Amino acid sequence: MTRLFNQAARAAATGLLLGCALLPSTGCSQLQDKAAEAAPEASEGENAPVAEPAEPVSPPSSNPVPEGEEETAVVVTVEGVEYAARLNGTRTAEDILGMMPLALSMQRFAEHEYYAELPARPSIEGVPATSRIEAGGIYYWEGWNAFVFNYIDSDIAPYGVVQVGTFDEGLNDYLLSSAPDVVELSVSEDPA
């Protein structure tokens, strides 16, 4: 099992580095640094250390809002166009909401998401993680302190992220059709 995990981690890091060679130079050194951080040290021995997700990873629920907790409407503005989004009532989402308004330069990554580092680390204590991410989902990945917009369904096992919300189809369509390397956007609580 350890050998399979280490092989998968090395393959993922190698794919990151190879993919970076095909992308424009902007952000590649950051991606290479992040890939090196994400890949565990591995040896061919059976006793090689294994990086485990910080929290148990579970499948996503059809309702990302924990029972009894309310969603908060937010506005995502890209190139002057406003898109509706919602943050769920998890502790992680509440911490991110407290950081708003956010102005983010989100980088495209792994052909399924955009991410940007947050100005502070939200708490993930007691919030379940998942490795199955869905198009239109907003996630938080502790490994890079990253706020993530996902535009294609993906399985990112063995890694886990916390779902903190969702965004509307219009933004998902924009991210799918335009697929710029970097998206400048702002996120703020909806005043309505």
VOBA-1610 file (N, C-alpha, C; in pm, whole numbers, padded with zeros to 5 digits, always signed):
BEGIN
Met+00083-00119+00000Met+00000+00000+00000Met+00087+00125+00000Thr+00190+00125+00086Thr+00280+00240+00092Thr+00348+00264-00041Arg+00393+00156-00105Arg+00460+00169-00234Arg+00364+00228-00338Leu+00237+00184-00339Leu+00140+00238-00435Leu+00117+00387-00411Phe+00105+00427-00284Phe+00084+00567-00254Phe+00203+00649-00301Asn+00324+00604-00269Asn+00444+00679-00308Asn+00456+00688-00459Gln+00423+00580-00530Gln+00427+00584-00677Gln+00326+00684-00730Ala+00206+00686-00673Ala+00103+00779-00718Ala+00145+00923-00690Ala+00203+00948-00573Ala+00247+01083-00539Ala+00358+01130-00631Arg+00455+01040-00660Arg+00563+01077-00752Arg+00507+01103-00891Ala+00411+01021-00935Ala+00352+01040-01068Ala+00277+01173-01075Ala+00204+01208-00969Ala+00132+01335-00967Ala+00229+01452-00973Ala+00336+01446-00894Ala+00435+01554-00894Ala+00505+01564-01030Thr+00536+01448-01090Thr+00599+01448-01222Thr+00505+01508-01325Gly+00377+01473-01318Gly+00278+01530-01410Gly+00269+01680-01394Leu+00273+01728-01269Leu+00273+01871-01244Leu+00391+01939-01310Leu+00508+01882-01292Leu+00629+01943-01347Leu+00630+01936-01499Leu+00584+01824-01556Leu+00578+01814-01702Leu+00475+01910-01759Gly+00359+01920-01692Gly+00255+02011-01736Gly+00304+02155-01731Cys+00385+02185-01632Cys+00438+02319-01618Cys+00528+02354-01737Ala+00599+02257-01788Ala+00687+02283-01902Ala+00606+02324-02025Leu+00480+02281-02031Leu+00395+02314-02145Leu+00321+02445-02127Leu+00313+02496-02003Leu+00242+02620-01976Leu+00335+02739-01996Pro+00276+02857-02013Pro+00360+02978-02014Pro+00435+02987-01882Ser+00543+03060-01880Ser+00631+03063-01764Ser+00567+03125-01641Thr+00458+03200-01655Thr+00399+03263-01537Thr+00348+03158-01442Gly+00395+03167-01320Gly+00348+03077-01215Gly+00411+02939-01215Cys+00492+02905-01314Cys+00549+02770-01319Cys+00641+02742-01201Ser+00723+02839-01165Ser+00811+02812-01052Ser+00730+02791-00926Gln+00617+02862-00912Gln+00530+02841-00797Gln+00472+02700-00801Leu+00428+02656-00919Leu+00373+02521-00931Leu+00478+02416-00900Gln+00602+02437-00947Gln+00708+02342-00919Gln+00736+02336-00769Asp+00739+02454-00704Asp+00760+02456-00559Asp+00647+02383-00488Lys+00523+02408-00531Lys+00407+02344-00468Lys+00410+02194-00492Ala+00451+02150-00611Ala+00458+02006-00639Ala+00561+01940-00549Ala+00673+02006-00529Ala+00777+01950-00443Ala+00727+01940-00298Glu+00648+02041-00254Glu+00593+02037-00119Glu+00489+01926-00105Ala+00408+01905-00209Ala+00298+01809-00203Ala+00346+01666-00211Ala+00455+01640-00282Ala+00503+01503-00300Ala+00581+01460-00177Pro+00546+01346-00117Pro+00620+01301-00001Pro+00757+01250-00041Glu+00849+01255+00055Glu+00978+01193+00032Glu+00951+01043+00020Ala+01007+00979-00079Ala+00976+00838-00100Ala+01102+00762-00134Ser+01104+00640-00090Ser+01211+00550-00129Ser+01146+00423-00177Glu+01223+00335-00232Glu+01168+00211-00284Glu+01138+00112-00172Gly+01183+00139-00049Gly+01160+00048+00063Gly+01015+00049+00107Glu+00973-00059+00171Glu+00837-00070+00220Glu+00810+00025+00335Asn+00913+00072+00404Asn+00894+00155+00521Asn+00904+00303+00489Ala+00885+00342+00365Ala+00891+00482+00328Ala+00777+00556+00398Pro+00801+00681+00442Pro+00696+00755+00510Pro+00579+00781+00417Val+00461+00787+00476Val+00339+00810+00398Val+00274+00937+00448Ala+00242+01028+00356Ala+00169+01149+00393Ala+00021+01116+00396Glu-00042+01139+00507Glu-00184+01111+00521Glu-00262+01242+00519Pro-00386+01243+00467Pro-00468+01362+00477Pro-00489+01399+00624Ala-00499+01528+00653Ala-00512+01575+00791Ala-00644+01529+00853Glu-00750+01525+00779Glu-00881+01486+00828Glu-00929+01365+00747Pro-01022+01287+00802Pro-01077+01176+00723Pro-01141+01229+00596Val-01122+01158+00487Val-01177+01199+00359Val-01305+01121+00336Ser-01411+01194+00302Ser-01539+01129+00278Ser-01596+01178+00147Pro-01690+01102+00090Pro-01753+01148-00034Pro-01832+01275-00008Pro-01850+01359-00113Pro-01927+01481-00093Pro-02074+01446-00070Ser-02140+01532+00004Ser-02284+01511+00021Ser-02355+01591-00085Ser-02478+01553-00113Ser-02553+01628-00212Ser-02591+01764-00157Asn-02584+01783-00026Asn-02610+01910+00037Asn-02488+01951+00117Pro-02406+02044+00063Pro-02284+02080+00132Pro-02308+02163+00258Val-02431+02204+00286Val-02460+02282+00404Val-02493+02188+00519Pro-02414+02193+00627Pro-02445+02109+00741Pro-02586+02140+00793Glu-02651+02038+00842Glu-02789+02052+00889Glu-02799+02163+00992Gly-02897+02250+00973Gly-02920+02358+01067Gly-02835+02481+01043Glu-02748+02480+00945Glu-02663+02595+00918Glu-02705+02662+00788Glu-02698+02793+00786Glu-02743+02872+00673Glu-02630+02902+00575Glu-02667+02916+00448Glu-02572+02960+00347Glu-02566+03113+00348Thr-02452+03167+00305Thr-02435+03311+00292Thr-02410+03342+00145Ala-02491+03434+00090Ala-02474+03474-00050Ala-02351+03563-00062Val-02270+03535-00165Val-02154+03618-00196Val-02159+03650-00345Val-02084+03752-00384Val-02076+03793-00523Val-01931+03775-00568Val-01913+03706-00681Val-01781+03689-00742Val-01781+03778-00865Thr-01688+03873-00873Thr-01682+03965-00986Thr-01557+03935-01069Val-01581+03903-01198Val-01473+03874-01292Val-01492+03964-01413Glu-01391+04044-01446Glu-01397+04134-01561Glu-01526+04217-01563Gly-01566+04267-01447Gly-01684+04352-01436Gly-01816+04278-01434Val-01814+04147-01450Val-01938+04067-01450Val-01953+04002-01313Glu-02072+04015-01254Glu-02100+03958-01124Glu-02165+03821-01138Tyr-02118+03727-01058Tyr-02173+03592-01054Tyr-02215+03562-00910Ala-02324+03490-00897Ala-02373+03453-00764Ala-02299+03330-00713Ala-02273+03330-00584Ala-02212+03215-00518Ala-02267+03210-00376Arg-02248+03097-00312Arg-02294+03079-00175Arg-02185+03009-00095Leu-02163+03057+00026Leu-02074+02987+00118Leu-02162+02914+00219Asn-02124+02790+00249Asn-02203+02712+00343Asn-02175+02756+00486Gly-02240+02696+00581Gly-02228+02738+00720Gly-02119+02669+00799Thr-02022+02607+00731Thr-01914+02540+00805Thr-01825+02644+00872Arg-01751+02599+00970Arg-01657+02686+01039Arg-01554+02742+00941Thr-01508+02659+00848Thr-01409+02702+00749Thr-01466+02814+00662Ala-01590+02797+00613Ala-01654+02899+00530Ala-01674+03028+00608Glu-01713+03017+00735Glu-01733+03137+00818Glu-01601+03213+00834Asp-01491+03141+00852Asp-01360+03207+00863Asp-01324+03279+00733Ile-01351+03216+00620Ile-01322+03279+00491Ile-01411+03400+00470Leu-01536+03390+00508Leu-01629+03503+00498Leu-01576+03622+00578Gly-01514+03594+00691Gly-01457+03700+00774Gly-01338+03770+00709Met-01278+03711+00606Met-01166+03772+00534Met-01212+03863+00421Met-01341+03861+00390Met-01391+03936+00274Met-01403+04084+00307Pro-01390+04170+00205Pro-01378+04136+00063Pro-01237+04087+00028Leu-01232+03996-00069Leu-01107+03939-00116Leu-01082+03982-00261Ala-00962+04020-00293Ala-00918+04043-00431Ala-00814+03936-00457Leu-00845+03845-00550Leu-00759+03728-00571Leu-00713+03717-00716Ser-00592+03670-00731Ser-00537+03636-00862Ser-00531+03483-00863Met-00632+03420-00923Met-00644+03275-00918Met-00575+03212-01038Gln-00492+03112-01010Gln-00416+03042-01113Gln-00487+02913-01152Arg-00488+02885-01281Arg-00545+02758-01328Arg-00449+02646-01289Phe-00507+02533-01247Phe-00425+02421-01202Phe-00493+02290-01238Ala-00415+02197-01291Ala-00457+02059-01315Ala-00581+02047-01404Glu-00607+02144-01486Glu-00717+02140-01583Glu-00855+02115-01522His-00869+02147-01391His-01003+02133-01332His-01033+02240-01228Glu-00937+02329-01198Glu-00962+02425-01092Glu-00877+02550-01106Tyr-00919+02654-01031Tyr-00841+02776-01012Tyr-00821+02790-00862Tyr-00702+02836-00822Tyr-00676+02852-00679Tyr-00598+02980-00653Ala-00611+03029-00529Ala-00533+03142-00482Ala-00511+03125-00332Glu-00396+03170-00286Glu-00366+03163-00143Glu-00448+03268-00069Leu-00504+03227+00044Leu-00581+03319+00128Leu-00488+03401+00216Pro-00531+03518+00263Pro-00446+03601+00347Pro-00425+03545+00489Ala-00512+03453+00531Ala-00499+03390+00663Ala-00549+03246+00651Arg-00518+03165+00750Arg-00561+03024+00748Arg-00693+03007+00823Pro-00796+02962+00752Pro-00922+02932+00821Pro-00910+02801+00897Ser-00996+02782+00995Ser-00996+02658+01072Ser-01066+02547+00991Ile-01011+02427+00998Ile-01078+02311+00938Ile-01117+02211+01046Glu-01098+02249+01171Glu-01125+02159+01282Glu-01273+02114+01281Gly-01291+01983+01279Gly-01425+01926+01283Gly-01502+01932+01152Val-01440+01983+01045Val-01509+01993+00916Val-01460+01878+00828Pro-01553+01795+00775Pro-01510+01681+00695Pro-01448+01723+00562Ala-01354+01643+00515Ala-01288+01666+00386Ala-01338+01563+00286Thr-01321+01595+00159Thr-01358+01504+00052Thr-01248+01503-00054Ser-01239+01395-00129Ser-01145+01390-00241Ser-01220+01394-00374Arg-01351+01394-00368Arg-01433+01404-00491Arg-01487+01545-00502Ile-01429+01620-00595Ile-01470+01758-00611Ile-01561+01772-00732Glu-01653+01865-00723Glu-01757+01879-00825Glu-01747+02015-00894Ala-01783+02018-01022Ala-01789+02143-01097Ala-01883+02238-01024Gly-01841+02363-01013Gly-01922+02462-00945Gly-01899+02465-00795Gly-01806+02386-00747Gly-01777+02382-00603Gly-01668+02479-00565Ile-01681+02534-00446Ile-01578+02618-00387Ile-01519+02539-00272Tyr-01386+02527-00269Tyr-01320+02441-00171Tyr-01205+02515-00103Tyr-01161+02457+00007Tyr-01041+02506+00075Tyr-00946+02388+00089Trp-00818+02408+00045Trp-00717+02304+00062Trp-00611+02358+00156Glu-00600+02292+00272Glu-00508+02335+00375Glu-00362+02329+00330Gly-00328+02232+00245Gly-00190+02214+00202Gly-00126+02339+00143Trp-00201+02418+00068Trp-00149+02541+00010Trp-00221+02663+00065Asn-00303+02645+00170Asn-00389+02752+00221Asn-00466+02813+00104Ala-00524+02726+00023Ala-00581+02768-00105Ala-00733+02772-00106Phe-00786+02881-00159Phe-00927+02900-00191Phe-00941+02852-00334Val-01028+02755-00359Val-01030+02685-00487Val-01169+02690-00551Phe-01174+02727-00680Phe-01295+02717-00760Phe-01274+02602-00857Asn-01362+02502-00850Asn-01349+02386-00936Asn-01450+02395-01050Tyr-01405+02370-01174Tyr-01497+02381-01288Tyr-01519+02249-01362Ile-01457+02140-01318Ile-01478+02007-01376Ile-01477+01906-01261Asp-01568+01809-01264Asp-01568+01704-01162Asp-01434+01631-01165Ser-01378+01603-01047Ser-01249+01535-01037Ser-01240+01455-00908Asp-01153+01355-00911Asp-01119+01281-00791Asp-00973+01311-00763Ile-00946+01372-00649Ile-00809+01415-00618Ile-00744+01328-00510Ala-00798+01208-00487Ala-00741+01117-00387Ala-00593+01098-00417Pro-00510+01093-00319Pro-00534+01076-00176Pro-00554+01207-00100Tyr-00558+01320-00169Tyr-00572+01449-00102Tyr-00719+01476-00072Gly-00742+01560+00026Gly-00877+01598+00064Gly-00889+01748+00077Val-01006+01799+00043Val-01037+01941+00055Val-01168+01956+00130Val-01190+02075+00182Val-01314+02106+00252Val-01402+02187+00157Gln-01525+02141+00136Gln-01616+02219+00053Gln-01672+02332+00137Val-01658+02455+00086Val-01705+02572+00159Val-01819+02643+00087Gly-01853+02599-00035Gly-01963+02664-00105Gly-01977+02619-00248Thr-02060+02694-00322Thr-02084+02667-00464Thr-02097+02799-00538Phe-02071+02796-00670Phe-02093+02913-00753Phe-02184+02876-00869Asp-02244+02977-00932Asp-02346+02950-01034Asp-02288+02903-01167Glu-02376+02853-01251Glu-02336+02796-01380Glu-02268+02897-01471Gly-02306+03023-01462Gly-02247+03125-01548Gly-02096+03135-01527Leu-02053+03134-01402Leu-01909+03139-01374Leu-01842+03010-01418Asn-01910+02898-01397Asn-01852+02770-01441Asn-01835+02770-01593Asp-01935+02819-01665Asp-01926+02827-01812Asp-01810+02916-01855Tyr-01792+03031-01786Tyr-01682+03121-01819Tyr-01547+03052-01799Leu-01531+02985-01685Leu-01404+02918-01657Leu-01377+02805-01757Leu-01482+02734-01797Leu-01466+02626-01895Leu-01432+02679-02034Ser-01501+02784-02077Ser-01483+02831-02214Ser-01360+02918-02231Ser-01330+03002-02133Ser-01216+03092-02146Ser-01086+03025-02108Ala-01087+02957-01997Ala-00970+02887-01943Ala-00842+02969-01949Pro-00848+03097-01902Pro-00723+03172-01895Pro-00632+03111-01789Asp-00503+03139-01797Asp-00410+03086-01698Asp-00431+03151-01562Val-00469+03279-01563Val-00492+03353-01438Val-00624+03427-01449Val-00703+03423-01343Val-00829+03496-01337Val-00821+03593-01220Glu-00835+03721-01252Glu-00839+03824-01147Glu-00985+03839-01106Leu-01013+03825-00978Leu-01151+03837-00934Leu-01159+03891-00793Ser-01279+03933-00758Ser-01304+03977-00620Ser-01423+03896-00570Val-01421+03873-00440Val-01529+03801-00375Val-01571+03882-00254Ser-01700+03910-00245Ser-01749+03988-00131Ser-01888+03936-00093Glu-01925+03964+00031Glu-02056+03924+00078Glu-02160+04002-00001Asp-02268+03937-00040Asp-02376+04001-00115Asp-02450+04096-00022Pro-02454+04226-00056Pro-02518+04322+00032Pro-02671+04308+00037Ala-02728+04236-00058Ala-02875+04224-00064Ala-02931+04140+00048
//
